[in-house]
Amino acid sequence: MATMAALFVKTPKPSHSFPEIRKTHFITPLKLSVSLHPNKKTHQRTRISCGLIDPDGGKLVELFVEESERDHKKRQALSMPRIKLSRIDLQWVHVLSEGWASPLKGFMRESEFLQTLHFNSLRLDDGSVVNMSVPIVLTVDDLQKNRIGESKAVALVDSGDNLVAILSNIEIYKHNKEERIARTWGTTAPGLPYVEEAIRTAGNWLIGGDLEVIEPIKYHDGLDRFRLSPAELREEFTRRNADSVFAFQLRNPVHNGHALLMTDTRRRLLEMGYKNPILLLHPLGGYTKADDVPLSWRMKQHEKVLEDGILNPETTVVSIFPSPMHYAGPTEVQWHAKARINAGANFYIVGRDPAGMGHPVEKRDLYDADHGKKVLHMAPGLERLNILPFKVAAYDKTQGKMAFFDPSRPQDFLFISGTKMRTLARNKENPPDGFMCPGGWKVLVEYYDSLVPTENGKVPEAVPA
């Protein structure tokens, strides 16, 4: 996947160590220093502006310890109570440390938690409001709470007991799981993936405080080079002279309907007067439920889409969004949009039932398919972000390719659902020509072929990614 790695250029920082970028047909590597914080501008909806949108709160809040202070912090942590982070906890540390949740400075204290649950927003000291729709919290159980005692700081360690971060000026408060689940998902029905993975059996207390992350989070899975921080994305957009950035999040393989939507969005932005709109193709890279295609396979598939010329690599930046997935529909899609503001995006593409899923008990969707895009237009703190609703794309049998649905001739269109796509790939059958680039479809077939059937002959679902 070295080719896709060169879709961006990273300017080294003291706390990062980056691989050498090889020259490819995607971009010409350049060595230059670019300001990560362009001059502030008041950005209104559809206003033509040459600068990137300001982060929430006016600046990115990165939470890394200075390199010169690392040894000192490590010595301090030796005398602190320790909390072992789960895989999802570590992903949230990653999110917080790079400024995706700016202006948050750590895991939420109770006031921030309550504002998030009840208002989907945070009020800052100057009276302004920023969006924040999902709680970013750390749980502890009774034993851990007692062990912390009167300590004002705790050390956060990974599964191997390696120091990851220090949480200071801590506040411990009650974790009302039922309230959290009900207000985030709109239901307390059993079977919600994130709830079962991270909340149901978690501790009865939450601990918030100021986060100091010792070193940037790395996963050593061959994909770290794709995990651009908001600051690095802003640098790359500036290097490319972007005058607008439109973000497209996905947790599924890219088919030609997606590509049609993204290329049409760029066309629309050019017609609006922008000179160089850049696409941020931003697959979600944190926790996902077991039947989603794992991140490593999705990245292989995205690479083929670019290699086959379905998307223009000169106007596309591919990066991984490190957040875990909640599947909380209209509530969660606000978080997805807000985080992209901090990365420099001023346009956000939203589709049908964003961040949604089927009801875990009943045979229906958990959320109304149109509520996500409606909520984004009304959400507090997202007024600066331009929301671009999906056009419905389907396979046009008369043209033999994906096209925007024409309601005047519905008989000519074939809708291929995600379930249908997975079934075809599992059975090694080909979709209609023009549905997905051949290279991308081959990757999908290879993924399902890699799942070894069980004794009863059924192909198991993948483990959560």
Salt bridges, closest charged atoms under 4 A:
ASP56 OD2 - LYS338 NZ 2.92
ASP56 OD1 - ARG384 NH2 2.88
GLU62 OE2 - LYS13 NZ 3.33
GLU98 OE2 - HIS94 NE2 3.15
ASP161 OD1 - LYS84 NZ 3.24
GLU179 OE2 - HIS118 NE2 3.04
GLU196 OE2 - ARG200 NH2 3.09
GLU197 OE2 - ARG87 NH2 3.60
ASP210 OD1 - ARG109 NH2 3.28
GLU212 OE2 - LYS73 NZ 2.98
GLU215 OE1 - ARG70 NH1 3.89
ASP221 OD2 - ARG227 NH2 2.81
ASP224 OD1 - ARG227 NH1 2.79
GLU232 OE2 - HIS16 ND1 3.79
GLU236 OE1 - ARG239 NE 3.08
GLU236 OE2 - ARG240 NE 2.63
ASP264 OD1 - ARG267 NH2 2.72
ASP264 OD2 - LYS391 NZ 3.33
GLU271 OE2 - ARG267 NH1 2.70
ASP291 OD1 - LYS289 NZ 2.82
ASP292 OD2 - ARG251 NE 3.10
ASP292 OD1 - LYS289 NZ 3.56
GLU307 OE1 - LYS304 NZ 3.44
GLU332 OE2 - HIS326 ND1 3.84
GLU332 OE2 - HIS336 NE2 3.20
GLU362 OE1 - ARG364 NE 2.54
ASP365 OD2 - ARG352 NH2 3.27
ASP368 OD2 - HIS371 NE2 3.80
ASP370 OD1 - LYS373 NZ 3.62
ASP396 OD2 - ARG409 NH2 2.90
ASP406 OD2 - ARG409 NE 3.41
ASP412 OD2 - ARG409 NH1 3.23
ASP449 OD1 - LYS428 NZ 3.06
GLU461 OE1 - ARG426 NH2 3.50
